[in-house]
Amino acid sequence: MIRGFSRSLALVVLLLAVVWDGQLHAATAWRISYLNAGVASLDQKWLGVDYERATQAIITEKIPLPTFNDSKGKEVLKRMVSEENLAFIQNKELSVATRFDNFMLMQTSLSALLGHYVTIANQGKVSLPDELIAFYGFMLKAAASGIGLTDEFMATIPQDDKYETRIEGLKKTRKAIIDMLIGAEMTLNENYYSKRNRADLLLVVSETLPRFKPILPRDFQIEYRVKLEKQKTKFKDKKSLQRLNQMTELLAG
């Protein structure tokens, strides 16, 4: 009887091994196809160049459009919006130029990818509110993390005949960062997004606003505070209202 059980157990183990091997092969196969398409490893932190290649793979349809409803797409999106990828910004072992170049490449790639998703969403064929909010939120976090890096980079610019041109470029970069705050507030007004979507984005705005504040012109702070006050009529949950109160108090100071 024990011998028969042992044989049955051995057969079950063998069958499980075959099934597991098949699942492992399938999982490995799609990962390899994505790597061949230009998508970096999903198990490691990404740099700017990884965002650039992934964006090109998505826009040129070398891989299917990643969505949270698809298991493969979900893994790609989770890697793309992982805060782990922002670690390089504070990594002093890398030169300021290397960090700044990667930061700019990350932001420009995400901006292009966001535009691609917005275009598809506007066509009405696919609903992408969760994906868009995830991108908006991550880009805000990246922008907030990059404020100090921009200051570091400005300090390294040589004061030669191209100094003014470079400084003007950095000012435009800073303006683009501020414009992201404006875009976030506008997004909170769009009916396309669910209450949960808007609450998720509001959370990110509340987390990043203290870091944005030092670079915000006073007139902008006053105007943004008024806009946030108006948002209080659109949010009913206590946490969101608390966050709105914290932000309006922050901008009042």
Sequence and secondary structure as in RCSB ss.txt:
>XXXX:A:sequence
MIRGFSRSLALVVLLLAVVWDGQLHAATAWRISYLNAGVASLDQKWLGVDYERATQAIITEKIPLPTFNDSKGKE
VLKRMVSEENLAFIQNKELSVATRFDNFMLMQTSLSALLGHYVTIANQGKVSLPDELIAFYGFMLKAAASGIGLT
DEFMATIPQDDKYETRIEGLKKTRKAIIDMLIGAEMTLNENYYSKRNRADLLLVVSETLPRFKPILPRDFQIEYR
VKLEKQKTKFKDKKSLQRLNQMTELLAG
>XXXX:A:secstr
 HHHHHHHHHHHHHHHHHHHHHHHHHHHHHHHHHHHHT   TTS   HHHHHHHHHHHHTTSS    TTSHHHHH
HHHHHT GGGGGGGG TTS HHHHHHHHHHHHHHHHHHHHHHHHHHHHTSS  HHHHHHHHHHHHHHHHHHHHHH
HHHHHH   STTHHHHHHHHHHHHHHHHHHHHHHHHHTT TTS HHHHHHHHHHHHHHHHHHGGGS HHHHHHHH
HHHHHHTTT  SHHHHHHHHHHHHHHH 
